[in-house]
């Protein structure tokens, strides 16, 4: 399929980013030379930061539908990074957004690999059925379904990225290691999946131009690693003691319900589709190699 050539609106084509946090800020440098970029925020205090990064800030709030009307025709391309609200099984924020999206919008939705639930460590591709095990994942499935219905109804061009654990130098479980939060013993441990935040930004950029309509992609690196091994790799790279190991029954008494839910789902995600269809070349193909590089960079910065 030929790459998308977004239609310009008053000069450069326009992109609207919702949920412009860490990943959105990494995406901005990739977009700003080819697009006029608008970033939604509910906080005027972020305006200067967004302007400095090359975006035009727009004050709106996905929890306040009356603030969204001005977004409806602001851009032909929308990158939806905003998470659902923290309660319920429906994603009301995405429902509010879908209500104002015009026809033929290109929309990239950043979902989660949690929509699959527990797969007993099996290797799965994007055709695997969803089976969310908790309200957090149910809200993501709801968002995907709402956006699919919008795309069909309004001739929208939808791409869904199912994203696992995002990491970067500022997104590592350092505090967990410092506190000695336990991990699971080997026989109870689960496979976990990862993507570096910079690679995720690059994948989003590639999706805008190359994705097939109504296509799901796994935004995941090449690693096959269990959760305790991931904690160990971070500990080794940054000089911390390894996390203590406990059986699941004992660990359940010591960690938060959210962390326990992550430790209750095991799956491995294939990433052939992003490579074959989007031409993605990962800067950080594995967690282990990335941690070595990041730890070396941190040491160099400390010396300077």
TATAPE-V69481 format. One record per pair of residues at least 24 apart in sequence whose ideal C-beta (glycine too) atoms are under 10 Angstrom apart, sorted by the first residue. I is the first residue (numbers start at 0). GAP is how many residues later the second one is. D is the distance in Angstrom with one decimal. If there is no record, write none. Layout:
i = <I	I>
gap = <GAP	GAP>
d = <D	D>
//
This chain:
i = <0	0	0	0	0	0	1	1	2	2	2	2	2	2	3	3	3	3	3	3	3	3	3	4	5	5	5	5	5	5	5	5	6	6	6	6	7	7	7	8	8	8	8	8	8	9	10	11	11	12	12	12	12	12	13	13	13	13	13	13	13	13	14	14	14	14	14	14	14	14	14	14	14	14	15	15	15	15	15	15	15	15	15	15	15	15	15	15	15	16	16	16	16	16	16	16	16	16	16	16	16	16	17	17	17	17	17	17	17	17	17	17	17	17	17	17	17	17	18	18	18	18	18	18	18	18	19	19	19	19	19	19	19	19	19	19	20	20	20	20	20	21	21	21	21	21	21	21	21	22	22	22	22	22	22	22	22	22	22	22	22	22	23	23	23	23	23	23	23	23	23	24	24	24	24	24	24	24	25	25	25	25	25	25	25	25	25	25	25	26	26	26	26	26	26	26	26	26	26	26	26	26	27	27	27	27	27	28	28	28	28	29	29	29	29	29	29	29	30	30	30	30	30	30	30	33	33	33	34	34	34	34	35	35	36	36	36	37	37	37	37	38	38	39	39	39	39	39	39	39	39	39	39	41	41	59	59	60	60	61	61	61	61	61	61	61	62	62	62	63	64	64	64	64	64	64	64	65	66	67	67	67	67	67	67	68	68	69	70	70	70	70	71	71	71	71	71	71	72	72	72	72	73	74	74	75	75	75	75	75	75	76	76	76	76	76	76	76	77	77	77	77	77	77	77	78	78	78	78	78	78	78	78	78	78	78	79	79	79	79	79	79	79	79	79	79	80	80	80	80	80	80	80	81	81	81	82	82	82	82	82	82	83	83	83	83	83	83	83	83	84	85	85	85	86	86	86	87	87	87	87	88	88	88	88	88	88	88	88	88	89	89	89	89	89	89	89	89	90	90	90	90	90	90	90	90	90	90	91	91	91	91	92	92	93	93	93	93	93	93	93	93	93	94	94	94	94	94	95	96	96	96	96	97	97	97	97	97	97	97	97	97	98	98	100	100	100	100	100	101	101	101	102	102	102	102	102	103	103	103	103	103	104	104	104	104	104	104	104	105	105	105	105	105	105	105	105	105	105	106	106	106	106	106	106	106	106	106	107	107	107	107	107	107	107	107	107	107	107	107	108	108	108	108	108	108	108	108	108	108	108	108	108	108	109	109	109	109	109	109	109	109	109	109	109	109	109	110	110	110	110	110	110	110	110	110	110	110	110	110	111	111	111	111	111	111	111	111	111	111	111	111	111	112	112	112	112	112	112	112	112	112	112	112	112	112	112	112	112	113	113	113	113	113	113	113	113	113	113	113	114	114	114	114	114	114	114	114	114	115	115	115	115	115	116	116	116	116	117	117	117	117	117	117	118	118	118	118	118	118	118	119	119	119	119	119	120	120	120	120	120	120	120	120	120	121	121	121	121	122	122	122	122	122	122	123	123	123	123	123	124	124	124	124	124	124	124	125	125	125	125	125	125	125	125	125	125	125	125	126	126	126	127	127	127	127	127	127	129	129	130	131	132	132	132	133	133	133	133	133	133	134	135	135	135	136	136	143	146	147	150	150	151	154	155	155	156	156	156	156	156	156	157	157	157	157	157	158	158	158	158	158	158	158	158	158	158	158	158	159	159	159	159	159	159	159	160	160	160	160	160	160	160	160	160	160	160	160	160	161	161	161	161	161	161	161	162	162	162	162	162	162	162	162	162	162	162	163	163	163	163	163	163	163	163	163	163	163	163	163	164	164	164	164	164	164	164	164	164	165	165	165	165	165	165	165	166	166	166	166	166	166	166	166	166	166	166	166	166	166	167	167	167	167	167	167	167	167	167	168	168	168	168	168	168	168	168	168	168	169	169	170	170	171	171	171	171	171	171	171	171	171	172	172	172	172	172	172	172	172	173	173	173	173	175	175	175	175	175	175	175	176	176	176	176	176	176	176	176	176	176	177	177	178	179	179	179	179	179	179	180	180	180	180	180	180	180	180	181	181	181	181	181	181	181	181	181	181	181	181	181	182	182	182	182	182	182	182	182	182	182	182	182	182	182	182	183	183	183	183	183	183	183	183	183	183	183	183	183	183	184	184	184	184	184	184	184	184	185	185	185	185	186	186	187	187	187	187	187	187	187	187	187	187	187	188	188	188	188	188	188	188	188	188	189	189	189	189	189	189	189	189	189	189	190	190	190	190	190	190	190	190	190	190	190	190	191	191	191	191	191	191	191	191	191	191	191	191	191	191	191	191	192	192	192	192	192	192	192	192	192	192	192	192	192	193	193	193	193	193	193	193	193	193	193	193	194	194	194	194	194	194	194	194	194	194	195	195	195	195	195	195	195	195	195	195	196	197	197	197	197	198	198	198	198	198	198	198	198	201	201	201	201	201	201	202	202	202	202	202	204	204	205	205	205	205	205	205	206	206	206	206	208	208	209	209	209	209	209	210	210	210	210	211	211	211	214	214	214	215	216	216	216	216	216	216	217	217	217	217	217	217	218	218	218	218	218	218	219	219	219	219	219	219	220	220	220	220	220	220	220	220	220	220	220	221	221	221	221	221	221	221	221	222	222	222	222	222	222	222	222	222	222	223	223	223	223	224	224	224	224	225	226	226	226	226	227	228	228	229	229	229	232	232	232	232	232	232	232	233	233	233	233	234	235	235	235	235	236	236	236	236	236	236	236	236	236	236	237	237	237	237	237	238	238>
gap = <209	210	211	212	214	276	207	208	203	205	206	207	208	276	73	102	153	203	204	205	206	207	209	204	28	29	69	70	71	100	202	203	69	70	97	99	27	28	68	27	64	65	66	67	68	26	25	24	25	62	63	64	93	195	24	42	59	60	61	62	63	64	24	40	59	60	61	62	63	64	91	93	190	193	24	39	40	42	44	55	58	59	60	61	62	63	64	89	91	24	33	38	41	58	60	61	62	63	64	65	91	187	40	42	44	50	53	60	61	62	63	64	75	76	79	89	91	92	43	60	61	62	63	64	74	91	26	29	30	33	35	37	38	59	61	62	25	60	61	62	176	59	144	146	148	149	175	178	179	56	58	87	140	143	145	148	172	174	175	177	178	181	26	29	31	55	57	58	86	177	180	24	25	28	29	30	172	176	27	142	170	171	172	173	174	175	176	178	179	26	28	52	54	170	171	173	174	175	176	177	178	181	24	25	26	27	173	24	25	172	176	168	171	172	174	175	176	178	24	46	48	170	173	174	177	171	174	175	40	41	42	173	38	39	38	40	42	33	36	37	40	40	42	27	28	30	31	34	38	40	41	42	57	25	40	37	40	32	35	29	30	31	32	33	34	35	29	30	33	32	27	28	30	31	32	34	35	30	29	25	28	29	31	32	33	30	31	30	26	29	30	31	25	27	28	29	30	33	27	28	29	32	28	30	31	26	28	29	30	31	81	28	29	30	31	80	131	132	27	28	29	30	31	78	80	27	28	29	30	31	80	82	125	126	128	129	27	28	29	30	31	63	67	78	80	81	27	28	29	80	82	119	123	27	28	61	27	29	53	56	57	60	28	51	52	54	55	56	58	59	54	49	50	53	48	49	52	47	50	51	54	43	45	46	47	48	49	50	52	53	45	48	49	51	52	53	55	56	47	48	49	50	51	52	53	54	55	56	47	50	51	54	46	50	45	46	48	49	50	51	52	53	56	47	48	51	52	55	50	46	49	50	53	45	48	49	51	52	53	55	56	58	47	51	46	49	50	53	55	52	53	54	47	50	51	52	53	47	50	51	52	53	45	46	49	50	51	52	53	45	50	51	52	53	101	102	103	105	107	40	43	44	47	49	50	51	52	53	49	50	51	52	53	95	96	97	99	100	103	109	31	34	35	37	38	39	42	49	50	51	52	53	98	107	30	33	49	50	51	52	53	56	90	93	94	97	109	26	29	30	32	33	36	49	50	51	52	105	106	108	24	25	27	28	29	31	32	49	50	51	52	53	54	24	27	48	49	50	51	52	79	80	82	105	106	107	152	154	156	24	25	26	27	48	49	50	147	148	151	153	24	25	26	27	28	29	45	47	101	25	46	149	151	153	24	147	148	150	72	143	146	147	148	149	71	72	146	147	148	149	150	70	71	145	146	147	68	69	70	103	105	144	145	146	147	69	144	145	146	68	101	144	145	146	147	94	143	144	145	146	91	93	144	145	146	147	148	34	36	89	90	91	92	143	144	145	146	147	148	89	143	146	34	88	90	139	141	142	32	86	134	133	128	131	132	123	124	127	128	130	131	126	122	125	126	124	128	72	67	66	62	63	62	58	57	58	51	54	55	56	57	58	53	55	56	57	58	45	48	49	51	52	53	54	55	56	57	58	119	47	51	54	55	56	57	59	34	39	42	43	46	50	54	55	56	57	58	59	113	31	54	55	56	57	58	107	30	31	32	37	40	41	54	55	56	57	106	28	29	30	31	36	54	55	56	57	59	103	104	105	27	28	29	30	55	62	65	97	122	28	29	30	31	33	34	53	27	28	29	30	32	33	54	63	67	117	120	123	124	127	27	28	29	30	31	32	116	122	126	27	28	121	122	124	125	126	128	129	132	27	124	25	26	58	59	61	62	65	66	119	122	123	54	57	58	61	62	67	70	86	60	61	64	66	55	58	59	64	67	79	83	54	55	57	58	61	62	63	64	65	66	62	63	64	60	61	62	63	64	74	50	62	63	70	73	74	75	78	46	49	61	62	63	64	65	68	69	71	72	73	81	43	44	45	46	47	48	49	59	60	61	62	63	68	72	80	42	43	44	47	59	61	62	63	64	66	67	71	79	80	43	59	60	61	62	63	65	66	40	42	43	59	60	61	40	57	58	59	60	61	62	63	75	76	78	37	38	39	40	41	56	59	74	77	36	37	38	58	72	73	74	75	76	77	32	33	34	35	36	38	39	74	75	76	77	78	31	32	33	34	35	36	37	38	39	70	71	73	74	75	76	95	25	26	27	28	30	31	32	37	74	75	76	78	94	26	27	28	29	31	36	75	90	92	93	96	24	25	26	28	74	76	79	87	89	92	25	86	87	88	89	90	91	94	97	98	87	84	85	86	92	75	81	82	83	84	85	86	91	72	76	78	79	80	81	68	71	75	77	79	73	75	68	71	72	73	74	75	67	70	71	73	69	70	64	67	68	69	70	62	63	66	67	61	65	66	58	62	63	57	54	56	57	60	61	63	51	52	53	54	55	56	50	52	54	55	59	61	48	49	50	51	54	62	48	50	53	61	62	63	64	65	66	68	69	49	53	60	62	63	64	65	67	45	46	48	61	62	63	64	65	66	67	44	45	62	63	43	61	62	63	40	32	35	36	39	35	58	59	57	58	61	53	54	55	56	57	58	59	53	57	60	61	56	52	55	56	59	50	51	53	54	55	56	57	58	59	61	53	56	57	60	61	56	60>
d = <7.6	8.7	5.7	8.8	9.9	8.4	9.7	9.2	9.5	9.2	4.5	5.5	9.6	9.9	8.7	6.7	7.6	9.5	6.8	5.2	7.3	7.8	9.7	8.2	8.9	7.7	9.2	5.8	5.6	6.8	7.5	8.3	6.0	9.6	9.1	9.8	9.4	9.1	8.9	8.1	8.7	8.8	7.4	6.4	10.0	8.2	6.9	4.4	9.0	8.0	6.5	6.8	9.8	9.7	6.5	9.2	9.7	6.6	3.7	6.3	7.0	9.7	9.2	9.2	9.7	5.6	8.3	4.6	7.5	6.5	9.1	9.5	10.0	7.5	6.8	9.8	9.6	7.6	9.9	6.5	5.6	3.8	8.9	7.1	4.9	7.2	9.1	9.2	9.6	9.6	9.3	7.1	9.5	9.1	9.5	7.9	4.8	8.4	6.5	9.2	9.7	9.5	9.5	8.4	6.8	9.7	8.2	6.9	7.1	5.2	6.2	4.6	8.6	9.5	6.9	9.9	9.9	9.7	8.4	8.3	6.9	3.4	3.2	6.7	9.1	7.8	8.2	9.4	6.7	8.6	6.9	8.8	9.9	8.7	6.9	8.9	9.9	6.9	8.8	9.1	9.9	9.5	7.9	7.3	7.2	7.0	6.0	9.7	9.4	9.4	6.0	7.5	8.9	6.8	9.1	9.7	9.8	5.5	9.0	5.6	5.8	7.7	9.1	9.0	8.5	7.4	5.4	9.4	9.5	8.2	9.1	8.2	8.4	5.8	9.9	8.9	9.3	8.7	9.7	8.2	9.6	5.6	5.7	9.5	7.7	4.0	8.7	9.2	10.0	9.8	9.8	7.0	8.3	9.6	9.6	8.5	4.3	8.6	9.9	5.7	6.6	9.8	9.9	4.7	5.3	5.7	8.6	7.6	7.0	8.5	9.9	9.7	6.2	6.9	8.2	4.6	9.5	9.5	8.5	9.2	8.6	9.3	9.1	6.9	8.3	9.3	9.4	9.5	8.4	9.9	7.4	8.8	9.9	8.1	8.5	9.6	9.3	8.3	5.8	6.0	9.6	9.6	9.9	9.3	8.8	10.0	6.9	9.3	9.6	9.9	9.8	7.9	9.7	8.2	10.0	9.9	10.0	9.2	9.2	9.5	8.2	3.9	7.9	9.4	5.6	6.2	7.6	6.5	7.6	8.3	9.1	9.7	9.1	4.7	9.2	7.0	8.0	9.8	9.5	10.0	6.1	6.9	7.8	5.0	9.6	9.9	6.3	9.1	8.0	6.2	8.5	9.9	9.9	9.2	4.3	7.0	5.7	9.3	9.1	9.6	5.6	9.2	9.8	8.1	9.2	8.6	7.5	6.2	6.3	9.9	9.6	7.4	4.6	7.8	7.8	9.0	6.1	9.9	5.8	7.1	4.7	7.2	8.8	9.2	10.0	9.4	7.9	4.9	8.5	7.6	9.8	9.9	6.1	9.4	8.9	7.7	6.2	6.7	4.7	6.5	9.3	8.3	7.9	9.8	9.8	10.0	8.8	8.7	4.9	9.8	9.8	9.7	8.3	9.7	8.6	9.6	8.8	8.9	9.0	8.5	8.7	9.4	9.8	9.3	7.8	9.3	3.9	6.8	7.8	6.3	7.6	9.1	8.2	8.9	7.3	9.8	8.8	6.7	8.6	6.8	8.9	8.8	9.7	5.4	9.6	9.6	4.3	6.3	8.8	6.6	9.6	8.1	6.6	9.9	4.9	8.7	9.8	8.5	8.9	4.5	7.0	8.8	4.9	4.0	9.0	9.4	6.9	9.5	8.8	9.1	9.7	9.8	9.1	8.0	8.5	9.2	7.5	4.0	8.7	9.5	5.4	6.5	9.1	8.1	8.2	5.6	9.6	9.5	10.0	9.1	8.7	8.5	8.8	8.9	5.3	6.2	7.7	4.3	9.2	9.1	8.7	9.1	9.6	8.7	8.8	6.1	9.1	6.7	6.7	7.1	9.9	8.7	10.0	9.0	4.7	5.4	7.2	9.9	7.3	5.2	6.6	7.2	8.7	8.7	7.4	9.0	5.1	7.2	8.8	9.9	7.4	4.4	8.2	8.0	9.4	6.9	9.8	8.7	9.1	6.6	8.0	7.3	10.0	5.8	7.0	5.3	7.3	9.3	9.3	8.1	4.9	8.1	6.8	9.6	5.9	9.5	5.2	6.4	7.6	9.7	9.3	6.8	6.9	9.7	5.5	9.6	9.9	6.8	7.1	5.1	7.1	9.6	9.9	9.8	9.6	9.8	9.8	8.3	5.3	8.7	5.8	9.6	8.0	9.8	7.3	9.8	8.0	9.4	5.1	8.3	6.8	5.7	9.2	5.4	6.4	5.0	6.8	8.3	9.9	9.4	8.0	6.6	9.4	5.0	9.4	9.6	9.8	9.3	6.3	5.9	7.6	9.6	10.0	9.1	9.4	9.8	5.0	6.5	4.4	8.5	9.5	5.9	9.6	7.1	8.7	7.2	8.9	7.0	5.9	9.4	9.8	6.5	9.2	8.6	9.4	8.4	8.5	8.4	7.0	9.5	9.8	5.3	5.1	9.9	9.6	7.1	9.4	6.4	9.6	9.8	7.9	7.9	5.8	8.4	9.9	9.4	6.2	8.3	8.1	10.0	6.5	4.4	6.1	7.2	9.9	8.6	7.6	6.6	3.7	7.9	9.3	9.3	9.4	9.5	6.1	7.9	9.5	7.2	5.0	9.7	8.7	9.8	4.3	6.7	6.6	9.0	8.3	6.5	6.9	9.1	8.5	8.1	4.5	7.8	6.1	8.6	6.0	7.0	6.4	6.7	9.4	7.5	8.0	4.4	9.2	7.4	7.2	8.8	7.3	8.0	4.3	6.6	5.9	8.7	7.7	9.7	9.5	5.9	9.7	8.3	9.9	9.9	9.9	9.8	9.8	8.5	9.1	9.2	9.2	9.9	10.0	10.0	7.5	7.5	6.6	9.0	8.8	5.3	9.8	8.9	8.9	9.9	7.9	7.5	10.0	8.8	8.8	8.3	9.7	7.0	7.7	6.3	8.3	9.7	8.6	9.1	9.9	8.1	9.3	5.1	8.0	9.7	9.0	6.9	5.6	8.2	9.6	9.0	4.9	8.2	9.5	4.1	8.0	7.9	8.0	5.7	7.9	6.9	9.7	9.4	9.3	8.4	7.4	4.7	7.2	9.9	9.5	7.9	6.6	6.9	6.6	9.1	9.7	7.9	5.3	7.9	4.5	9.7	8.7	9.6	6.3	7.2	5.6	6.9	8.2	7.6	9.0	9.8	6.3	6.4	8.8	9.7	9.4	8.2	4.7	7.6	9.7	7.1	3.4	5.9	6.2	9.9	8.1	7.8	5.4	8.8	9.7	8.8	9.9	6.4	6.1	6.5	5.0	7.5	9.3	9.2	8.2	8.2	9.2	7.7	5.9	7.7	5.3	9.4	6.1	8.9	5.7	7.6	6.1	7.0	10.0	9.8	9.5	8.7	8.7	8.8	7.1	7.6	8.6	9.0	9.8	6.0	4.1	6.9	9.6	9.3	9.1	8.7	7.8	9.5	9.1	9.3	9.5	9.5	4.8	8.9	7.2	6.7	9.7	8.4	9.8	9.0	6.4	9.8	9.8	10.0	5.4	8.7	7.6	8.1	8.0	9.8	9.8	8.0	6.2	6.0	9.0	9.7	8.6	9.9	7.2	9.2	6.7	7.4	7.3	8.8	9.9	9.7	7.3	9.4	8.4	6.7	9.6	6.5	5.4	7.7	9.9	4.3	7.4	8.2	6.4	6.9	9.5	9.6	9.4	7.5	9.8	7.0	6.2	9.9	8.5	6.4	8.5	9.3	7.6	6.4	9.3	7.6	9.2	9.5	6.0	4.7	6.6	4.5	9.8	7.9	5.4	10.0	5.9	7.2	9.9	9.0	6.2	3.8	8.9	8.8	5.2	8.2	8.3	4.3	7.3	5.8	7.6	7.7	9.4	8.0	8.3	6.7	5.8	9.9	9.4	6.7	6.9	7.6	6.1	9.8	6.1	10.0	5.9	9.7	7.9	9.8	4.6	6.5	5.5	8.1	9.3	8.6	7.9	7.3	9.3	7.6	8.3	9.3	9.3	9.0	8.5	5.9	4.4	8.9	9.9	7.9	8.4	9.8	9.9	4.5	5.9	5.1	7.9	10.0	8.6	9.2	8.2	8.0	6.4	5.6	9.0	9.7	8.1	6.0	7.2	6.3	3.5	8.2	9.5	6.9	7.3	5.6	7.8	9.6	9.9	9.0	4.7	6.1	5.1	9.2	8.7	9.8	6.6	6.7	4.5	9.3	8.8	5.9	9.7	7.5	8.8	8.7	7.9	8.6	9.1	9.3	8.2	9.6	5.0	7.9	7.3	8.8	8.4	9.9	7.1	6.8	4.9	9.2	9.6	7.0	5.7	9.7	5.6	7.4	7.2	9.7	8.9	8.5	5.1	8.6	5.3	5.4	5.4	9.2	9.5	8.9	9.9	8.4	8.3	9.5	6.9	7.8	6.9	4.0	9.3	9.8	8.4	5.7	10.0	9.1	9.4	9.6	5.9	7.1	9.5	9.6	7.8	9.3	5.2	5.6	5.6	8.6	9.0	9.9	9.5	6.9	8.5	8.3	7.1	9.6	5.9	6.8	5.6	8.8	9.5	9.7	7.6	9.1	4.3	6.6	5.7	9.7	8.6	9.5	6.4	9.3	8.6	9.6	9.7	6.7	4.9	6.7	9.2	9.9	9.6	7.4	6.8	9.6	6.7	9.6	8.0	7.6	9.6	8.1	8.5	5.4	5.2	7.6	7.0	9.0	4.5	6.3	5.3	8.7	6.6	6.7	8.9	7.9	10.0	6.6	9.8	8.7	8.9	4.4	8.0	4.9	8.0	9.4	9.3	7.0	10.0	5.7	9.6	6.4	5.6	6.1	7.0	9.7	8.1	6.8	9.6	6.9	9.4	4.6	5.5	9.3	9.7	9.2	9.9	9.9	9.4	7.9	4.6	4.7	7.2	9.2	9.1	5.9	9.8	8.9	10.0	9.4	8.1	6.0	7.6	8.1	9.9	7.6	6.3	8.7	9.4	9.0	9.0	6.1	9.1	9.2	9.6	6.1	5.5	10.0	9.4	5.4	9.0	8.5	6.2	9.5	9.0	9.8	9.2	7.9	9.2	8.8	9.7	8.6	9.1	4.0	6.2	9.2	7.1	4.0	8.8	9.0	8.0	8.7	5.7	7.5	9.6	8.3	9.9>
//
